[in-house]
Amino acid sequence: MDEIVNKVAQSALTTLDLEDYYPKEEVVVFDIKDHLFMGLILKEKDFRAAMQDLDWELYRNKNVAITCTADAVVPMWAYMLIMTYLEPVVHYAAFGDADFVFKTLFLQNLGKIDTAEYVDKRIVIKGCGDKGAGEAAYVEITRLLRPVVKSIMYGEPCSTVPIYKKK
């Protein structure tokens, strides 16, 4: 009887799952709207007092998206003031919505990959996942790995789409 051989397991392919680089910390939103007079007007004295009295520990070790969902004129210094309170306690904070902060952190995590581990290897960038990585992540991992790898494929080791092959 012929033995069944798993050629995928025997291949020299290295699979990279981008979901392994997802940010681990929660992303929460700090909406300036919640600290405006009538949800529309920033009164400097009241705003400063509200920022000083806020329990910033609520944001400890979290990723924070700073935004204003109201159609209000918010001076630049207000965003800066918020960051002075957030910076000592958060993991990361940036202006934008939660999706922007998540994607920014995701790309930062990808940027920490030691590309030396992948020199002259045949890489399969996993294509199917529970969460999905998004276009920006696939573009970024290709940018990072192309200069060092022998080849890049997309998909699963048993069914790949060739992307790049060193000549």
C-alpha positions in Angstrom: 0.0 0.0 0.0 1.3 3.5 -0.9 1.9 5.7 2.0 0.1 9.1 2.0 2.7 11.8 2.0 1.8 15.3 3.2 3.8 17.4 0.7 2.7 20.6 2.3 4.3 19.6 5.6 7.5 18.6 3.8 7.8 21.8 1.8 10.2 24.5 2.8 7.3 27.0 3.1 7.1 29.4 6.0 3.5 30.5 6.8 3.0 34.0 8.2 -0.4 34.7 9.8 -0.9 38.5 10.0 -3.5 38.1 12.7 -0.6 37.2 15.0 0.3 40.8 14.9 -3.0 42.3 15.9 -2.9 44.8 18.8 -3.6 43.0 22.0 -4.9 46.0 24.0 -8.4 47.3 23.8 -9.1 50.4 21.7 -11.4 52.9 23.4 -12.7 56.3 22.1 -12.2 59.6 23.9 -14.9 61.8 22.4 -14.4 65.5 23.1 -18.1 66.0 22.4 -18.8 64.6 25.8 -16.9 67.6 27.4 -18.3 70.4 25.4 -20.9 72.9 26.6 -24.2 71.8 25.1 -22.2 69.3 23.1 -21.1 72.0 20.7 -19.0 74.7 22.4 -15.6 74.4 24.1 -15.3 76.8 27.0 -11.7 76.9 28.0 -12.0 77.2 31.7 -14.7 74.5 32.0 -12.9 72.2 29.6 -9.6 72.5 31.5 -11.4 71.8 34.8 -13.2 68.8 33.3 -9.9 67.4 32.0 -8.2 67.9 35.4 -11.1 66.2 37.2 -11.4 63.2 34.9 -10.3 59.8 36.2 -7.6 59.1 33.6 -7.0 55.7 35.2 -9.9 54.5 33.1 -7.6 54.6 30.1 -4.7 52.7 31.8 -2.9 50.4 29.3 -5.5 50.9 26.6 -5.3 52.2 23.1 -7.2 55.5 22.8 -8.7 57.1 19.7 -9.1 60.8 20.4 -11.9 62.3 18.3 -14.8 64.8 18.3 -18.0 63.4 16.8 -19.8 66.8 17.2 -19.8 69.4 14.5 -17.9 71.8 16.7 -14.8 74.0 16.4 -12.2 72.4 18.7 -9.0 74.3 19.0 -5.7 72.4 18.5 -4.6 73.0 22.1 -7.6 70.9 23.4 -6.3 67.8 21.6 -2.8 68.5 23.0 -4.2 69.0 26.5 -6.0 65.6 26.3 -2.8 63.9 25.2 -0.9 65.4 28.2 -3.3 63.5 30.5 -3.4 60.3 28.4 0.3 59.8 27.6 1.4 58.7 31.1 -1.3 56.0 31.4 -2.2 54.7 28.0 -0.5 52.1 25.8 -1.0 54.3 22.8 -3.2 57.2 21.8 -3.7 59.1 18.5 -6.2 61.4 16.8 -8.7 59.4 14.8 -11.5 56.9 15.2 -11.0 53.4 16.7 -10.5 51.8 13.3 -7.7 54.2 12.5 -5.9 53.6 15.8 -6.3 49.8 15.4 -4.8 49.9 11.9 -2.0 52.2 13.0 -1.0 49.8 15.8 -1.4 46.8 13.5 1.0 48.4 11.0 3.4 49.3 13.8 3.4 45.7 15.0 4.2 44.5 11.5 7.0 46.9 11.3 8.7 45.2 14.3 9.0 42.0 12.3 12.7 40.9 12.1 13.0 40.5 8.4 16.4 38.7 8.9 14.4 35.6 10.0 13.0 35.4 6.5 16.1 35.8 4.3 15.9 33.6 1.3 12.8 31.8 2.5 9.6 30.9 0.7 6.8 32.7 2.5 3.1 32.1 2.4 1.1 35.0 3.8 -2.0 33.4 5.2 -5.1 34.6 3.4 -8.0 33.3 5.4 -8.6 34.3 9.0 -11.3 35.0 11.5 -10.7 38.7 11.6 -9.2 39.7 8.3 -6.1 41.8 8.1 -7.1 44.4 5.4 -5.3 45.7 2.4 -2.9 48.0 4.3 -1.5 45.0 6.2 -0.9 42.9 3.1 0.7 45.8 1.3 3.0 46.5 4.3 4.1 42.9 4.8 4.9 42.6 1.1 6.9 45.9 1.3 8.9 44.5 4.3 9.6 41.0 3.0 10.1 41.5 -0.7 13.7 42.7 -0.4 14.8 39.6 1.6 12.7 36.6 0.7 13.0 34.0 -2.1 9.3 34.1 -2.8 6.0 35.4 -1.5 2.7 33.6 -1.9 -0.8 34.4 -0.7 -3.3 32.0 0.6 -2.8 28.6 2.4 0.1 26.3 1.9 -2.1 23.8 0.0 -3.5 26.5 -2.3 -1.4 29.6 -2.9 -1.3 32.5 -5.3 2.2 33.5 -6.4 3.0 37.1 -5.7 6.8 37.5 -6.0 9.7 35.3 -6.9 13.4 36.4 -6.7 15.1 36.2 -10.1 
